[in-house]
Amino acid sequence: MRFATPLIAGALLAALFNAPAPSLAQAPAAQPAAPSVPRPTLDAVRARGHLECGVHLGLPGFSFADNTGNWTGIDVDLCRAIAAAIFGDATKVRYTPTSVQQRWAVLTSNQVDLLSRNSTITFSRDVTLGLDFVGINFYEGQTFIVRRASGVNSVRQMDGATICVAAGSTEERQVQDYFQENNMRLTVINFQRNEDAVAAYDAERCDAYTAGLGALAGQRQRLRAPDQHVILQETISNDPQGPVVRQGDAHWGDLVRWVLNGMIAAEAFGITSQNVEQQRASSRNAEVRRMLGAEGNFGQMLGLSNDWLFNAIKQVGNYGESFERTVGMQSPLRLERGRNQLWLRGGILFTPPFQ
């Protein structure tokens, strides 16, 4: 005996109860209403008239100020995108340079609204600092820069080396763990600032300087003779880095997270700063239309206008545009995408759907 299909069964029930039968073309589900939640950080940012963003003291490609005080970098671009989402103006952001040691205190004391400065997500940081890491905007890996004349091309050749490193950084702990696990000797010289550690390496006080691959590419540009130094391609860690906010304001964490997600998703959908207007006007992709505010109320859910992400992409660009001009092949660092490529193209960068 055959059972009735769901559609036929629905029609029979409809006839019995004098109700319309379901059709194959169901109406789209209504978007949930914007929740009524406290938004203290967003309210404070709006009242102030600009975003306060904690960045690196000065790391080319990530957050770096030129002689006129103009900040650029992939971490800076995220701050600009958040400002564009809130105010419709990517310039409404001010930057506070922070060191490795002071960055957490600057955030917890409300001096800044978020940190966007190559901070590695770790277990202890996430569960003990009263802070939330709300996304990953750069997959980093720790390695070493050495003088070309040394002939070193592998970490295993560095037994007995003297290493310069920033005090309190994840790199300081990881280099010690790696050498101990591999029964290798080392001498660590730590410095309060990355810049001091790099200067000590450049003055030949140590055999190598250790940091993330991207950070080293930026720091190498500041050495007296950059071409005389080699960055090892072998990494000793996996260091996902991303924006950090204070705990206690879940809405603000959502806002920062989804601006970052939006930049990544825009690249996946082929939305750029150049075609975003055309995409909003004519795209038939429902997810794209929700992202750009052509339908739905996603902006309202965040306490923003519905063109929040449109403004961010129009003024700052998608993730790929930001990557290429700050640290990628269009920049002096010339880093390949590697793990920072989209999941669609062999990398591990991804975002949840806009649904």
C-alpha positions in Angstrom: 0.0 0.0 0.0 1.3 3.4 -0.9 1.2 6.3 1.5 0.0 9.7 0.3 2.7 12.3 -0.5 3.0 15.2 1.9 1.4 17.6 -0.6 -1.6 15.3 -1.3 -2.0 14.6 2.4 -2.0 18.4 3.0 -4.7 18.9 0.4 -6.9 16.2 2.0 -6.5 17.8 5.4 -7.2 21.2 4.0 -10.4 20.0 2.4 -11.5 18.4 5.7 -10.8 21.6 7.7 -11.9 24.1 4.9 -8.4 25.6 4.8 -6.2 26.3 1.8 -3.8 23.5 0.8 -0.1 24.2 0.9 1.6 25.0 -2.4 5.0 24.1 -3.8 6.0 27.8 -3.7 5.8 28.7 -0.1 6.1 32.3 1.0 9.5 33.2 2.4 9.7 33.1 6.2 9.5 36.5 7.8 12.6 38.0 9.2 12.7 38.0 13.0 12.0 41.3 14.7 14.9 43.3 16.0 15.5 42.3 19.6 15.2 44.9 22.4 18.6 44.5 24.0 21.0 46.9 25.8 23.5 48.5 23.5 25.8 50.4 25.8 28.9 50.4 23.6 27.1 51.3 20.4 25.2 54.1 22.3 28.5 55.4 23.7 30.2 55.3 20.2 27.2 57.2 18.7 27.1 59.8 21.4 30.9 60.4 21.0 30.6 60.7 17.3 33.4 58.3 16.4 34.8 54.8 17.1 37.9 54.4 19.3 40.0 51.6 18.0 43.1 50.1 19.8 45.8 49.2 17.2 49.5 48.2 17.1 52.2 50.7 17.9 53.2 50.5 14.3 53.3 47.4 12.2 53.4 47.9 8.4 50.6 46.1 6.6 48.5 45.7 9.8 48.3 49.0 11.6 50.8 51.7 10.7 50.7 55.5 10.7 52.6 57.5 8.2 54.3 60.9 8.7 51.0 62.7 8.4 49.2 60.5 10.9 47.3 58.5 8.3 46.7 54.9 9.6 46.6 52.0 7.1 46.7 48.2 7.4 44.4 45.2 7.4 43.5 45.7 11.1 42.9 49.4 10.5 40.6 48.5 7.6 38.3 46.5 10.0 38.0 49.6 12.2 37.2 51.7 9.2 34.5 49.2 8.1 32.9 49.2 11.6 32.8 53.0 11.5 31.2 53.0 8.0 28.6 50.5 9.3 27.7 52.7 12.2 28.0 56.2 10.9 28.0 55.7 7.1 31.5 57.2 7.2 34.7 55.2 7.4 36.7 58.2 8.6 34.9 58.5 11.9 37.4 56.4 13.8 40.4 57.4 16.0 43.3 55.1 16.8 45.1 54.4 20.0 48.5 52.6 19.6 48.9 49.8 22.2 51.9 47.7 23.2 51.8 44.0 23.8 51.8 44.5 27.6 49.2 47.3 27.8 46.6 46.3 25.1 44.3 44.4 27.4 44.2 47.1 30.1 43.5 49.8 27.4 40.5 47.8 26.4 39.2 46.8 29.8 39.5 50.3 31.1 37.2 51.6 28.3 39.8 53.7 26.6 38.9 52.0 23.3 35.9 50.2 22.0 37.8 47.3 20.6 41.2 46.0 19.8 42.1 45.3 16.2 45.9 44.7 16.4 47.2 41.2 15.5 46.2 39.6 18.9 46.3 35.8 19.0 43.3 33.9 20.3 44.4 31.5 23.1 42.5 29.5 25.7 43.8 31.4 28.7 43.2 34.8 27.2 39.7 34.0 26.2 38.6 32.6 29.6 40.5 34.7 32.1 40.8 38.3 30.7 37.1 39.3 30.7 37.4 39.8 27.0 35.8 38.1 23.9 37.6 37.3 20.7 34.8 37.7 18.1 36.4 36.5 14.9 39.5 35.8 12.9 40.8 38.2 10.3 44.3 36.8 9.9 45.6 33.2 10.3 49.2 33.7 11.4 52.1 31.3 12.1 55.2 32.0 14.2 58.6 31.8 12.5 62.0 33.5 12.5 63.9 36.1 10.6 67.6 35.5 10.3 70.5 37.1 8.5 71.0 35.7 5.0 74.7 35.3 5.6 74.0 32.8 8.4 73.0 30.2 5.9 70.1 29.1 8.2 67.0 27.9 6.3 65.4 25.6 8.9 64.4 26.0 12.5 66.3 22.8 13.4 69.5 24.6 12.4 69.0 27.1 15.3 70.1 25.0 18.2 72.0 27.2 20.7 70.7 30.4 19.0 70.0 33.7 20.8 66.4 34.9 20.1 65.0 38.4 20.4 61.3 38.5 21.2 58.6 40.8 22.7 57.9 40.2 26.3 54.5 38.9 27.2 53.7 37.8 23.7 52.5 34.4 22.6 55.7 34.1 20.6 57.8 34.3 23.8 56.1 31.3 25.3 55.9 29.3 22.1 59.6 29.6 21.1 60.5 28.3 24.6 58.1 25.4 24.3 59.3 24.5 20.8 63.0 24.5 21.7 62.3 22.4 24.8 60.1 19.9 23.1 62.8 19.4 20.4 65.7 19.2 22.9 67.3 22.4 21.5 69.1 25.0 23.4 68.3 28.7 23.2 68.8 32.1 24.9 65.8 34.4 24.9 66.2 38.2 25.2 62.9 39.8 25.7 61.9 43.5 25.2 58.9 45.5 26.3 58.2 46.6 22.7 58.4 44.8 19.4 60.3 47.7 18.0 63.1 47.3 20.6 63.4 43.6 19.9 63.6 44.3 16.1 66.2 47.0 16.7 68.3 44.7 18.9 68.2 42.0 16.2 69.2 44.6 13.6 72.1 45.6 15.8 73.2 41.9 15.9 72.5 41.4 19.6 70.7 38.2 18.7 70.8 35.6 16.0 67.1 35.8 15.1 63.9 37.6 15.9 60.7 35.7 16.2 57.1 36.7 15.5 54.3 35.9 13.1 55.0 35.5 9.4 53.0 38.5 8.5 54.5 40.6 11.3 58.0 39.7 10.2 57.2 40.7 6.6 56.3 44.2 7.9 59.2 44.4 10.4 61.7 43.4 7.7 60.9 46.6 5.8 62.2 48.7 8.7 65.6 47.0 8.9 68.7 48.8 7.6 69.2 46.3 4.8 66.0 44.3 4.3 67.4 42.2 1.5 70.1 40.8 3.7 67.5 39.0 5.9 65.5 35.9 5.3 62.1 34.9 6.8 61.9 31.2 7.3 58.8 29.7 5.7 58.7 26.9 8.3 56.3 27.8 11.2 56.2 26.5 14.7 52.6 27.5 15.6 49.1 28.2 14.4 48.1 31.7 15.6 44.6 32.8 14.6 44.3 36.5 15.2 41.3 38.8 15.3 39.3 41.6 17.0 38.7 41.7 20.7 35.9 43.3 22.7 35.0 43.5 26.4 32.7 40.9 27.9 29.3 42.1 29.1 28.0 43.7 25.8 26.9 40.8 23.6 25.3 43.2 21.1 28.6 45.0 20.5 30.4 41.6 20.0 27.7 40.7 17.4 28.2 44.0 15.6 32.0 43.7 15.3 31.7 40.0 14.4 29.2 40.5 11.6 31.0 43.4 10.0 34.1 41.1 9.7 31.9 38.3 8.5 30.3 40.6 6.0 33.7 41.6 4.5 34.6 37.9 4.1 31.1 37.0 2.7 31.3 39.9 0.2 34.4 38.5 -1.3 32.8 35.0 -1.5 29.8 36.5 -3.4 32.0 38.6 -5.7 30.8 41.9 -4.1 33.5 44.6 -4.3 33.8 48.3 -3.6 33.4 48.8 -7.3 30.2 46.8 -8.0 28.4 46.9 -4.7 25.8 49.4 -6.0 25.0 47.3 -9.0 24.8 44.2 -6.7 22.4 45.9 -4.4 20.2 47.1 -7.3 20.1 43.9 -9.4 21.3 40.8 -7.6 18.8 38.0 -7.4 20.7 36.2 -4.7 18.6 36.4 -1.5 21.6 36.3 0.8 23.3 39.1 -1.1 20.2 41.2 -1.0 19.9 40.7 2.8 23.5 41.6 3.3 23.3 44.9 1.3 19.9 46.0 2.7 17.9 45.5 -0.4 15.5 43.3 1.6 15.0 42.2 5.2 16.0 44.1 8.3 19.4 42.8 9.2 20.7 46.3 9.9 17.8 46.9 12.3 18.7 43.7 14.2 22.2 45.3 14.9 20.7 48.7 15.8 22.0 50.1 12.5 20.5 51.3 9.2 19.9 48.5 6.7 22.7 49.8 4.4 25.3 49.1 7.2 27.2 46.5 5.2 26.7 48.3 1.9 28.5 51.3 3.4 31.3 49.2 4.8 32.0 47.5 1.5 31.6 50.6 -0.6 34.0 52.6 1.5 36.5 49.9 2.6 36.1 46.9 0.3 35.7 43.2 0.8 38.2 41.1 2.7 40.2 40.2 -0.4 40.5 43.9 -1.5 41.7 44.8 2.0 44.2 41.9 2.2 45.8 42.6 -1.2 46.4 46.3 -0.7 47.7 46.0 2.9 49.7 42.8 3.1 49.2 41.0 -0.2 50.6 41.2 -3.6 49.7 44.8 -4.1 51.6 45.8 -1.0 55.3 46.0 -0.1 54.9 42.9 2.0 53.7 40.7 -0.9 52.3 38.0 1.2 50.5 35.1 -0.5 46.9 34.4 0.8 47.8 30.9 2.0 45.5 29.9 4.8 43.9 33.4 4.6 42.3 32.4 1.3 38.6 31.7 1.2 37.4 28.2 2.0 36.0 28.1 -1.6 39.5 28.5 -3.0 41.6 26.2 -0.8 42.1 28.4 2.3 40.3 28.2 5.7 38.7 31.6 5.8 35.0 31.3 6.1 31.8 32.9 7.4 28.5 31.7 8.6 25.5 32.5 6.3 23.5 35.7 6.4 20.1 34.0 7.1 
